[in-house]
Amino acid sequence: MRDLRILGLSVVMLFLLSYTVYSSSREDLSGKALPPIIFVKQVPVDHTGGTIADIFTNIQGANPAADQPIGGGLFRLDPDGTLTDLTPYDHVAVRDPEISYDGTHVMFAMKRGARAKWKIYEMTVDGQDLRVLRANDDANYWDPAYLPDGGILFLSDRLELIARANDNIPENKLPEGQLFVMDADGNNIQTINANPHGTFNPQLSQSGQIVFTQWDLVDLRENASLPPDGMSYSRFLIWEAYIDGSREGHPIFGAHLVQDFAGGFTEMRELPDGDMIATFTKPEFSYGAGSIVRFTPRGMQDEQSYTWLTPEEHYTREVSNTAGRYRSPYASLDGRIIASYAPGMVWDNGSGDVPDFDLVLLDETGEHTVLYSDPDFWDWQAVFVEPKEAPQIAEPLTIEGYERYGIINTYDVTVRNRNVDQVVNGDAQPDTGLDEAVAVRVFELGRPIAPYAGGSGDQELQFRYVGEAPVWEDGSFAAVVSARTLILWELIDEEGNVLVRERALSELAPGEVRSCGGCHTPDNFEGRVSNMALQNPTNLTMLDVDRDDDGIVDLIADYLGGSEQIVTGKP
């Protein structure tokens, strides 16, 4: 390691001075020193599109040497101004540092070589005892997060390697991350979220569930330059899942706040009071930067909102922006927020202008003070080195013993809310009556599209028709579907015409029963709740789901408390 006293670098030493900073609790923190900071120095890139600066396809790029350049490293900045290089190795790049609950270790992703794979490393916060996980694996591993039981959350493209080997993925699709959990030694890997378009920034929240950003993408347009068509869908929203991947059917934040193809919420972090902060950014050209916002997740989607912690123009303006952009927010235990900021346009307009990200401390007015600046590197992804209380991992919703299937269910398919009886971007949103809806048609995703950063892209979605489940007289439907399979469904009339189509992909954990109120259900759900279909779901798999031949799906018998609780019937 090298202890570097700060010479020739622009650093504003505010750690030990008296000043007032932003605090989520509005506590007076004047004169209180900041904890030590561990952050990443990244060699800048002069373009976007599959680079380390993008919010998606930011792992490998079409040219890893240029899109994910080496030459930076992981550094620690102490309150006395000491800068320590924690990774004093040649030809490395680092990303995604995360501090252990006891504040003694840091986990991060590093690649050692221009075309090397990203691997997960861990060391003490002073740079000792470096170890690597799954060093000989061909996949990329990144964005790790600690779990209280010793497990590790992380992202990887390991599933894409399998899909590519089976010719089940477009050649020009750049790698994207799916969400997994593994033991502390790198073994016993389990899938949590296999969304092919990417999961980002996973962490265990105070709820005991895993929170993350997910890219929900279904694009039926002929090319990415066309305007939204009403059915195509692209948003970066906040989701939550249990440790086995089971979850509610909707995001916990942002579904009614982000327009299609307008980006969303990335680099999300939880505040001590349960609120969250995130970068609100455009999907492309912005170097993953925008404005920092604060919000309360969960609750009623129609009542959700966010507060701009930095001016909204950092998000809303594109080429016309001259005020710079922010990214990578992180809060201390007392609520002070650090981030990275680059002045100027910060937009890839083809001119070759390269932004310069510095570490900054936010204040309550939306302004900032520079904490550290190295003009030769992007200084970002900073985390405070301090211990924090470990939440208890929440018990999953699934029932053990059902390894291959789950059940999807809706109480009342006729209940509508968002945009009902309107035409949005050319897409009609009918108020569906029970006399119109006769069945729900289910599809499995066979081959995902190639997101735009890969070049021209391959926008041809390939779905396999699975079958239909009838709508019962109370408006409910239920279907047995394969677990760990991405599905879409649509509500149809007796002529096979589509009344409502689900746009976001869903994936069920083994043994999960996932229910929702209706199609774009109002927050104050007032639909029918008899849910007759759930007692006799339609089997859309080739599996034997009634092993005791009592006419009842085994999982439902366990879920509802025994077969004697179930009244069988017909739709």
Backbone torsions as a table, in degrees:
resi	resn	phi	psi	omega
1	MET	NA	156.4	177.4
2	ARG	-124.2	124.9	170.8
3	ASP	-87.3	117.8	-174.5
4	LEU	-111.4	107.0	170.6
5	ARG	-69.4	138.0	-166.3
6	ILE	-76.1	106.6	179.4
7	LEU	-127.5	128.5	175.6
8	GLY	78.2	-2.0	177.1
9	LEU	-106.5	143.0	-178.7
10	SER	-80.5	108.0	-179.6
11	VAL	-130.9	128.7	175.1
12	VAL	-98.2	112.0	-174.9
13	MET	-86.2	95.0	-178.9
14	LEU	-108.7	0.2	-171.6
15	PHE	-59.6	-39.2	-172.4
16	LEU	-110.2	8.2	-179.1
17	LEU	-94.7	164.0	177.7
18	SER	-86.7	123.3	177.7
19	TYR	-164.0	162.2	178.6
20	THR	-106.1	131.5	-177.6
21	VAL	-124.8	172.0	178.4
22	TYR	-66.1	132.5	174.1
23	SER	-136.7	129.2	-179.2
24	SER	-64.1	-24.0	180.0
25	SER	-93.8	-2.0	-176.4
26	ARG	60.7	22.4	175.0
27	GLU	-71.2	142.5	176.4
28	ASP	-76.1	111.3	-175.8
29	LEU	-109.7	21.1	-179.0
30	SER	-57.4	129.1	175.2
31	GLY	82.0	-5.5	-179.3
32	LYS	-84.6	126.3	-177.7
33	ALA	-68.6	145.3	172.3
34	LEU	-72.6	151.9	172.5
35	PRO	-67.0	166.6	171.2
36	PRO	-56.1	152.9	-178.4
37	ILE	-122.3	132.4	169.2
38	ILE	-109.2	132.3	-175.8
39	PHE	-146.8	171.7	-177.3
40	VAL	-105.8	134.6	164.3
41	LYS	-101.2	123.0	-177.2
42	GLN	-120.7	131.2	173.4
43	VAL	-62.1	126.0	-176.6
44	PRO	-64.3	155.7	171.1
45	VAL	-121.5	150.4	-174.5
46	ASP	-101.0	17.3	-178.4
47	HIS	-153.7	165.5	173.5
48	THR	-118.7	173.0	-178.7
49	GLY	104.8	83.7	-179.1
50	GLY	81.3	14.7	-179.0
51	THR	-97.7	172.0	-179.9
52	ILE	-66.3	-14.8	179.7
53	ALA	-85.8	-12.4	-175.1
54	ASP	-80.5	162.8	179.0
55	ILE	-88.4	-12.4	173.3
56	PHE	-139.6	166.4	-174.9
57	THR	42.1	46.1	-174.9
58	ASN	-106.3	26.1	-173.1
59	ILE	-103.6	-42.7	-171.6
60	GLN	-130.4	-44.2	-179.7
61	GLY	75.3	170.3	177.3
62	ALA	-70.8	-29.3	177.8
63	ASN	-133.4	91.8	-173.2
64	PRO	-54.8	-35.8	-177.7
65	ALA	-64.6	-34.9	-179.1
66	ALA	-93.3	-33.1	-175.2
67	ASP	-86.0	-26.3	178.4
68	GLN	-129.5	64.5	-169.2
69	PRO	-68.1	145.1	176.2
70	ILE	-87.8	170.8	176.9
71	GLY	123.4	-9.5	179.0
72	GLY	-97.8	-143.3	179.5
73	GLY	166.0	-174.5	179.7
74	LEU	-104.8	130.6	-174.6
75	PHE	-130.1	153.9	176.2
76	ARG	-119.9	130.0	177.3
77	LEU	-113.9	115.7	-178.5
78	ASP	-92.9	161.0	-178.0
79	PRO	-59.0	-24.6	179.4
80	ASP	-85.6	4.7	177.6
81	GLY	95.1	-0.5	179.0
82	THR	-72.6	127.9	176.6
83	LEU	-109.2	122.6	-176.7
84	THR	-118.2	126.9	174.6
85	ASP	-80.3	109.8	-178.4
86	LEU	-83.0	-14.9	-179.7
87	THR	-128.9	69.5	-175.9
88	PRO	-80.2	58.7	-177.2
89	TYR	-117.4	153.5	176.9
90	ASP	-78.5	146.8	168.7
91	HIS	61.2	48.6	177.5
92	VAL	-123.5	159.6	166.8
93	ALA	-136.1	149.4	-174.3
94	VAL	-131.4	152.8	176.9
95	ARG	-155.8	159.8	164.7
96	ASP	61.3	52.8	176.2
97	PRO	-69.8	147.2	178.9
98	GLU	-144.9	134.5	-176.7
99	ILE	-93.4	140.8	178.4
100	SER	-68.1	161.8	-177.5
101	TYR	-60.9	-34.0	-179.6
102	ASP	-86.0	0.0	175.7
103	GLY	75.2	13.8	-174.9
104	THR	-102.6	-17.0	-175.5
105	HIS	-131.5	157.3	174.5
106	VAL	-129.0	135.3	176.6
107	MET	-114.5	144.3	-174.9
108	PHE	-160.8	170.4	174.2
109	ALA	-105.2	141.4	179.3
110	MET	-145.5	142.3	170.3
111	LYS	-118.8	141.0	-174.8
112	ARG	-116.8	83.1	-176.6
113	GLY	133.0	147.7	-173.1
114	ALA	-59.5	-34.8	-178.1
115	ARG	-114.5	18.8	179.8
116	ALA	-75.3	165.3	175.8
117	LYS	-86.9	150.4	173.6
118	TRP	-73.4	133.3	176.9
119	LYS	-128.3	157.8	-179.9
120	ILE	-92.0	129.0	179.1
121	TYR	-121.4	158.3	174.0
122	GLU	-141.3	144.9	175.5
123	MET	-152.4	171.3	170.8
124	THR	-70.3	162.2	-175.8
125	VAL	-71.2	-8.6	172.7
126	ASP	-103.8	11.9	170.3
127	GLY	92.4	16.5	-178.6
128	GLN	-100.5	161.9	168.7
129	ASP	59.6	49.3	178.8
130	LEU	-65.6	133.0	174.0
131	ARG	-137.2	156.7	-178.7
132	VAL	-125.6	146.0	178.7
133	LEU	-109.0	135.5	174.7
134	ARG	54.5	50.0	-175.7
135	ALA	-65.5	-30.3	-174.1
136	ASN	-96.7	8.6	-179.9
137	ASP	-82.0	145.1	-179.4
138	ASP	-78.7	-12.0	-175.9
139	ALA	-85.2	162.7	169.1
140	ASN	-85.9	143.0	175.7
141	TYR	-132.6	131.1	-176.5
142	TRP	-158.5	176.9	177.0
143	ASP	52.3	55.4	-179.2
144	PRO	-77.4	156.6	174.6
145	ALA	-146.9	141.3	-179.1
146	TYR	-75.1	148.7	169.4
147	LEU	-116.0	149.5	-176.6
148	PRO	-63.0	-25.2	-179.0
149	ASP	-87.4	8.7	-179.2
150	GLY	95.7	-10.4	178.3
151	GLY	-72.4	172.3	-177.2
152	ILE	-134.0	124.8	168.0
153	LEU	-82.3	147.4	177.2
154	PHE	-164.5	166.7	174.2
155	LEU	-108.7	149.9	178.0
156	SER	-158.2	157.1	172.8
157	ASP	-101.6	22.5	-176.6
158	ARG	-60.5	-35.0	177.9
159	LEU	-69.5	-33.0	179.3
160	GLU	-69.4	-30.9	176.1
161	LEU	-62.6	-40.8	177.8
162	ILE	-66.1	-46.4	-179.8
163	ALA	-62.4	-38.4	179.9
164	ARG	-66.6	-40.0	179.4
165	ALA	-64.3	-28.5	179.3
166	ASN	-93.2	12.0	-178.9
167	ASP	54.4	38.4	-177.3
168	ASN	-113.2	25.5	179.4
169	ILE	-151.4	140.1	-179.5
170	PRO	-59.6	143.1	-177.5
171	GLU	-59.0	-37.0	-175.1
172	ASN	-94.0	15.4	174.2
173	LYS	-79.4	119.6	177.9
174	LEU	-73.7	150.7	-177.7
175	PRO	-59.2	143.6	177.3
176	GLU	-134.0	159.1	-173.4
177	GLY	-95.9	133.1	167.2
178	GLN	-106.0	161.6	-170.8
179	LEU	-100.2	132.6	-177.9
180	PHE	-137.0	168.8	170.7
181	VAL	-133.1	144.3	178.1
182	MET	-143.0	165.6	175.5
183	ASP	-70.6	168.5	-177.0
184	ALA	-62.0	-24.1	-180.0
185	ASP	-91.0	3.6	178.0
186	GLY	91.1	3.7	-179.5
187	ASN	-102.3	176.7	176.7
188	ASN	57.5	55.1	179.5
189	ILE	-75.6	130.8	177.4
190	GLN	-126.3	140.0	178.9
191	THR	-80.3	135.9	174.6
192	ILE	-108.5	-43.8	-178.1
193	ASN	-145.9	118.0	-175.3
194	ALA	-105.3	18.8	178.4
195	ASN	-51.1	122.4	-172.5
196	PRO	-71.7	-14.4	-176.5
197	HIS	-94.8	-2.2	168.8
198	GLY	119.9	138.6	169.9
199	THR	-117.8	146.9	-172.6
200	PHE	-141.0	143.2	169.3
201	ASN	54.8	53.7	180.0
202	PRO	-73.8	148.5	174.8
203	GLN	-162.3	156.9	177.0
204	LEU	-85.7	124.2	-178.2
205	SER	-89.3	174.1	178.1
206	GLN	-65.3	-16.8	176.1
207	SER	-73.9	-11.3	-175.5
208	GLY	85.7	1.7	175.7
209	GLN	-106.3	164.7	180.0
210	ILE	-89.4	126.1	175.6
211	VAL	-107.7	146.9	-176.5
212	PHE	-164.4	161.8	169.3
213	THR	-91.7	136.7	177.0
214	GLN	-123.4	136.7	174.6
215	TRP	-90.3	109.0	176.5
216	ASP	-94.5	116.9	-172.3
217	LEU	-139.3	120.5	166.6
218	VAL	-137.1	109.0	-173.6
219	ASP	-119.8	111.1	-179.4
220	LEU	-100.4	4.5	179.8
221	ARG	-73.5	153.7	-179.9
222	GLU	-68.2	-32.1	174.6
223	ASN	-153.2	162.6	-170.8
224	ALA	-70.3	-14.0	-178.2
225	SER	-81.4	-12.5	-179.8
226	LEU	-74.6	152.0	179.4
227	PRO	-70.8	164.0	177.6
228	PRO	-55.8	142.5	-175.4
229	ASP	-109.9	7.3	178.4
230	GLY	93.1	-34.6	177.4
231	MET	-99.5	-31.7	177.9
232	SER	-71.1	154.2	-164.7
233	TYR	-151.9	128.5	175.4
234	SER	-153.1	112.8	179.1
235	ARG	-149.3	151.6	174.5
236	PHE	-112.1	103.8	-173.3
237	LEU	-120.6	165.4	-178.7
238	ILE	-93.1	124.3	178.9
239	TRP	-117.8	167.4	178.5
240	GLU	-141.9	140.1	-178.6
241	ALA	-144.6	154.2	172.7
242	TYR	-75.6	171.8	-172.3
243	ILE	-64.1	-20.4	178.6
244	ASP	-99.1	3.0	178.8
245	GLY	97.8	-11.8	176.8
246	SER	-67.5	150.1	-174.8
247	ARG	-167.3	172.5	170.7
248	GLU	-71.0	165.2	-174.2
249	GLY	-85.5	2.3	-175.7
250	HIS	-135.1	157.9	174.8
251	PRO	-61.8	158.0	176.7
252	ILE	-91.0	-8.1	175.5
253	PHE	-160.9	137.5	166.0
254	GLY	102.1	-6.9	-173.6
255	ALA	-61.2	-31.8	-178.4
256	HIS	-105.9	15.7	-176.5
257	LEU	-118.4	-16.6	-175.4
258	VAL	-115.2	128.3	176.7
259	GLN	-76.3	155.5	177.5
260	ASP	-58.1	135.6	176.7
261	PHE	63.5	26.4	179.0
262	ALA	-112.7	12.3	177.7
263	GLY	91.2	-135.1	-179.5
264	GLY	155.2	-150.8	-168.7
265	PHE	-107.0	119.3	-178.3
266	THR	-128.2	169.7	178.0
267	GLU	51.6	40.8	-177.2
268	MET	-68.5	141.1	175.5
269	ARG	-136.8	145.0	-179.7
270	GLU	-91.0	137.0	176.1
271	LEU	-87.1	161.8	-179.2
272	PRO	-57.5	-29.3	-178.7
273	ASP	-88.2	5.4	178.2
274	GLY	96.2	-16.5	171.5
275	ASP	-67.0	171.6	-179.9
276	MET	-130.9	153.6	169.7
277	ILE	-120.3	154.7	-178.5
278	ALA	-160.5	164.5	169.8
279	THR	-87.2	121.6	174.9
280	PHE	-96.0	110.0	-169.4
281	THR	-136.8	158.6	172.4
282	LYS	-72.1	159.1	-176.3
283	PRO	-73.8	-27.0	-175.2
284	GLU	-139.8	159.2	169.5
285	PHE	73.3	-7.8	-172.4
286	SER	-98.0	7.5	-177.2
287	TYR	58.0	32.1	178.9
288	GLY	68.7	13.0	-174.6
289	ALA	-112.5	159.3	178.7
290	GLY	-171.3	-126.0	177.6
291	SER	-115.9	152.0	176.7
292	ILE	-90.8	129.2	-179.8
293	VAL	-124.6	158.6	176.3
294	ARG	-123.7	144.4	-177.9
295	PHE	-158.1	162.4	173.6
296	THR	-103.1	116.1	-178.0
297	PRO	-79.1	173.3	176.8
298	ARG	67.1	-170.7	-178.8
299	GLY	77.9	-165.6	-175.3
300	MET	-73.4	124.0	-177.4
301	GLN	-60.5	-38.7	-177.1
302	ASP	-68.9	-18.7	-178.2
303	GLU	-103.3	3.2	-178.9
304	GLN	-74.3	151.3	177.4
305	SER	-156.4	174.5	176.6
306	TYR	-139.0	159.6	178.4
307	THR	-114.2	133.2	177.4
308	TRP	-75.6	115.8	172.9
309	LEU	-85.3	-23.5	170.4
310	THR	-125.6	157.4	-173.9
311	PRO	-53.1	141.8	-175.2
312	GLU	-66.6	-20.9	-179.8
313	GLU	-62.1	-22.4	177.6
314	HIS	-64.4	-23.2	174.9
315	TYR	-101.1	-47.3	-168.5
316	THR	-70.7	-34.4	-178.7
317	ARG	-87.5	145.2	-179.6
318	GLU	-108.9	-102.9	179.7
319	VAL	-64.1	-28.5	-177.5
320	SER	-76.8	-7.6	-179.6
321	ASN	-69.2	133.1	174.3
322	THR	-126.6	1.8	-172.8
323	ALA	-95.3	1.6	-179.7
324	GLY	87.2	-179.8	179.8
325	ARG	-145.1	156.7	-179.2
326	TYR	-114.2	158.8	171.3
327	ARG	-161.6	174.4	173.8
328	SER	56.2	54.8	177.3
329	PRO	-73.8	150.6	177.3
330	TYR	-153.6	137.6	-176.1
331	ALA	-110.9	140.8	172.3
332	SER	-78.4	171.7	-178.9
333	LEU	-64.5	-25.6	177.0
334	ASP	-92.4	8.9	170.4
335	GLY	94.2	0.8	177.5
336	ARG	-75.2	142.4	-170.5
337	ILE	-118.4	125.5	170.4
338	ILE	-106.7	158.9	-180.0
339	ALA	-158.6	-176.0	172.3
340	SER	-116.8	143.4	-176.6
341	TYR	-138.2	138.2	172.7
342	ALA	-124.7	130.7	-180.0
343	PRO	-78.0	168.6	175.2
344	GLY	87.6	-159.0	-174.8
345	MET	-70.0	-42.0	-178.3
346	VAL	49.7	58.9	-178.2
347	TRP	-149.6	130.7	-178.4
348	ASP	-80.3	89.1	-179.3
349	ASN	-100.8	13.5	178.3
350	GLY	86.9	1.7	-177.7
351	SER	-83.5	-15.4	-177.9
352	GLY	85.8	3.9	176.7
353	ASP	-65.3	134.2	-176.1
354	VAL	-111.5	122.1	177.4
355	PRO	-69.2	161.9	179.5
356	ASP	-126.6	103.7	-177.6
357	PHE	-86.8	128.9	176.9
358	ASP	-116.5	157.1	172.3
359	LEU	-78.6	131.9	-178.2
360	VAL	-134.5	158.1	175.0
361	LEU	-112.5	124.1	-177.3
362	LEU	-81.1	150.3	171.9
363	ASP	-118.1	-179.8	-171.8
364	GLU	-73.8	-10.8	-177.4
365	THR	-93.6	-1.0	-174.4
366	GLY	88.5	2.7	176.1
367	GLU	-95.5	176.5	-178.0
368	HIS	-144.3	163.8	172.5
369	THR	-123.2	133.6	-178.8
370	VAL	-71.2	128.2	175.4
371	LEU	-96.4	-35.5	-177.5
372	TYR	-157.6	139.0	179.8
373	SER	-146.2	123.4	171.8
374	ASP	-121.0	111.2	-173.5
375	PRO	-65.4	-13.4	-179.3
376	ASP	-90.5	-8.4	-175.8
377	PHE	-138.2	158.7	163.3
378	TRP	-82.7	127.4	178.1
379	ASP	-105.0	110.0	-172.9
380	TRP	-157.0	-176.9	179.5
381	GLN	54.1	45.6	-179.1
382	ALA	-79.7	144.0	175.6
383	VAL	-134.1	146.9	176.0
384	PHE	-81.6	140.6	176.6
385	VAL	-93.6	96.7	178.5
386	GLU	-158.9	146.3	179.4
387	PRO	-71.5	154.8	178.1
388	LYS	-145.7	156.8	-178.0
389	GLU	-71.1	135.6	-179.9
390	ALA	-87.9	125.0	176.6
391	PRO	-71.9	161.0	175.5
392	GLN	-85.8	131.0	-179.6
393	ILE	-65.8	127.1	-177.3
394	ALA	-72.3	147.6	177.7
395	GLU	-70.6	133.8	-179.2
396	PRO	-66.1	165.7	178.5
397	LEU	-85.3	-9.6	-170.9
398	THR	-80.9	162.6	176.2
399	ILE	-111.0	127.5	-176.7
400	GLU	-69.6	153.8	177.0
401	GLY	100.3	-1.7	179.9
402	TYR	-122.8	87.7	-170.1
403	GLU	-84.9	-13.0	-168.6
404	ARG	-122.0	-7.5	-178.4
405	TYR	-148.1	164.2	173.6
406	GLY	-141.9	-176.2	-177.0
407	ILE	-131.7	129.3	175.1
408	ILE	-102.7	139.6	-169.8
409	ASN	-151.0	142.9	172.6
410	THR	-130.2	136.0	179.9
411	TYR	-67.2	-46.0	-172.6
412	ASP	-152.6	102.2	-174.6
413	VAL	-70.3	-12.5	-177.3
414	THR	-85.8	-10.1	-176.7
415	VAL	-77.9	123.8	-178.6
416	ARG	-127.2	160.2	175.4
417	ASN	-145.1	-69.7	-171.4
418	ARG	-64.2	122.8	171.5
419	ASN	60.7	22.4	-177.6
420	VAL	-61.8	139.3	-178.5
421	ASP	60.0	29.7	177.0
422	GLN	-124.5	163.2	171.8
423	VAL	-111.5	115.9	-176.2
424	VAL	-115.8	118.4	-178.5
425	ASN	52.4	37.4	178.5
426	GLY	84.6	0.6	-176.2
427	ASP	-107.7	117.6	179.6
428	ALA	-72.9	139.3	179.9
429	GLN	-117.8	86.9	-172.7
430	PRO	-75.0	155.0	170.3
431	ASP	-89.8	97.7	-169.1
432	THR	-77.6	128.7	175.8
433	GLY	-93.2	156.4	-178.7
434	LEU	-64.1	-29.3	179.2
435	ASP	-72.7	-14.9	178.8
436	GLU	-90.7	-42.2	-173.4
437	ALA	-80.9	120.4	-178.4
438	VAL	-116.0	-24.1	-176.0
439	ALA	-160.0	163.9	172.7
440	VAL	-117.1	124.4	-178.5
441	ARG	-98.0	130.5	-172.5
442	VAL	-115.5	139.9	178.6
443	PHE	-128.2	148.8	170.9
444	GLU	-105.4	139.6	176.4
445	LEU	-73.1	124.9	179.1
446	GLY	-98.2	-37.8	-175.1
447	ARG	-150.3	117.8	-177.9
448	PRO	-75.3	168.5	176.2
449	ILE	-83.5	168.3	174.7
450	ALA	-98.8	114.6	179.5
451	PRO	-57.9	161.0	-165.2
452	TYR	-65.5	-25.2	-176.7
453	ALA	-64.0	-14.4	-179.5
454	GLY	-80.4	2.1	-179.3
455	GLY	116.5	-129.5	-177.8
456	SER	-67.3	-27.9	177.0
457	GLY	81.9	157.5	175.4
458	ASP	-125.2	98.4	-170.6
459	GLN	-91.9	15.2	-176.9
460	GLU	-89.4	106.7	174.5
461	LEU	-75.1	142.0	176.9
462	GLN	-123.5	115.6	179.3
463	PHE	-117.8	150.0	175.7
464	ARG	-110.9	127.3	177.8
465	TYR	-67.6	127.4	-177.4
466	VAL	-99.8	-43.5	-178.5
467	GLY	156.2	-172.3	-178.1
468	GLU	-127.5	144.2	173.9
469	ALA	-117.9	130.9	-176.2
470	PRO	-70.8	153.0	171.2
471	VAL	-88.8	126.3	-178.1
472	TRP	-80.5	172.2	-173.5
473	GLU	-64.5	-20.2	177.3
474	ASP	-95.0	8.2	177.9
475	GLY	88.8	1.6	-177.3
476	SER	-89.8	156.6	169.3
477	PHE	-143.0	155.3	176.8
478	ALA	-152.3	140.7	-178.3
479	ALA	-142.5	139.7	170.9
480	VAL	-83.0	124.6	-179.6
481	VAL	-130.8	161.2	179.8
482	SER	-67.8	139.1	176.6
483	ALA	-75.2	157.9	178.4
484	ARG	54.8	34.9	177.4
485	THR	-127.7	133.4	-178.8
486	LEU	-81.7	126.3	-174.6
487	ILE	-129.2	155.8	167.9
488	LEU	-129.8	155.8	175.6
489	TRP	-143.4	162.6	-179.6
490	GLU	-145.1	145.1	179.4
491	LEU	-89.7	131.1	-174.7
492	ILE	-127.6	158.9	174.5
493	ASP	-95.0	-175.1	-174.2
494	GLU	-68.6	-17.2	176.8
495	GLU	-91.0	-0.6	-178.4
496	GLY	86.0	6.4	178.1
497	ASN	-74.9	142.1	-178.0
498	VAL	-80.4	125.3	176.5
499	LEU	-94.4	-44.5	178.6
500	VAL	-143.0	137.9	177.9
501	ARG	-123.9	128.6	172.9
502	GLU	-71.8	129.1	-175.5
503	ARG	-94.7	-27.5	-176.2
504	ALA	-93.5	139.1	176.9
505	LEU	-67.7	145.2	176.0
506	SER	-124.6	153.2	-179.3
507	GLU	-144.8	126.5	-178.4
508	LEU	-100.4	140.9	172.7
509	ALA	-76.4	155.2	176.6
510	PRO	-57.9	130.1	178.9
511	GLY	78.3	15.0	-179.3
512	GLU	-94.5	137.8	169.4
513	VAL	-113.0	109.9	-176.2
514	ARG	-109.2	117.4	-177.9
515	SER	-116.4	148.3	171.7
516	CYS	-137.2	165.6	-174.1
517	GLY	-72.2	-43.3	-177.2
518	GLY	-175.7	-161.2	-179.7
519	CYS	-94.0	110.8	-172.6
520	HIS	55.5	56.4	-172.8
521	THR	-68.2	140.3	173.1
522	PRO	-62.6	153.2	177.8
523	ASP	-61.4	-42.1	177.6
524	ASN	-88.7	69.8	-171.6
525	PHE	-54.2	123.0	-179.8
526	GLU	-123.0	20.3	179.3
527	GLY	-80.6	-178.6	178.9
528	ARG	-73.6	144.0	-175.2
529	VAL	-122.2	10.9	179.2
530	SER	-65.0	-33.6	171.1
531	ASN	52.1	52.4	-177.3
532	MET	-62.8	-33.3	-175.1
533	ALA	-64.3	-31.2	-176.4
534	LEU	-62.6	-26.2	-178.9
535	GLN	-77.3	-15.5	-179.0
536	ASN	-145.8	65.9	-176.0
537	PRO	-68.0	149.1	178.5
538	THR	-79.0	128.8	-179.4
539	ASN	-83.0	111.3	178.8
540	LEU	-103.9	21.6	176.7
541	THR	-119.1	175.9	174.4
542	MET	-96.6	11.8	-175.7
543	LEU	-85.7	153.4	172.6
544	ASP	-84.4	102.1	-176.0
545	VAL	-100.8	5.8	176.8
546	ASP	-133.0	73.2	-172.1
547	ARG	-70.6	-22.8	178.6
548	ASP	-97.4	5.9	174.1
549	ASP	54.3	40.6	178.0
550	ASP	-101.7	7.6	178.2
551	GLY	82.3	8.8	-177.6
552	ILE	-126.4	133.3	177.4
553	VAL	-60.9	128.3	-173.4
554	ASP	-56.7	-43.7	-178.6
555	LEU	-62.0	-38.4	179.6
556	ILE	-67.4	-38.0	177.8
557	ALA	-59.9	-43.3	178.0
558	ASP	-70.1	-39.0	-176.2
559	TYR	-67.1	-39.6	-176.4
560	LEU	-93.6	3.4	173.5
561	GLY	93.0	23.6	176.7
562	GLY	117.4	151.3	-174.9
563	SER	-65.9	-23.8	-179.1
564	GLU	-69.9	-13.9	179.5
565	GLN	-87.2	-4.4	-169.3
566	ILE	-106.1	133.2	174.7
567	VAL	-106.8	111.3	-179.0
568	THR	-79.9	157.7	180.0
569	GLY	-171.7	-165.9	179.4
570	LYS	-126.7	154.5	179.0
571	PRO	-70.0	NA	NA
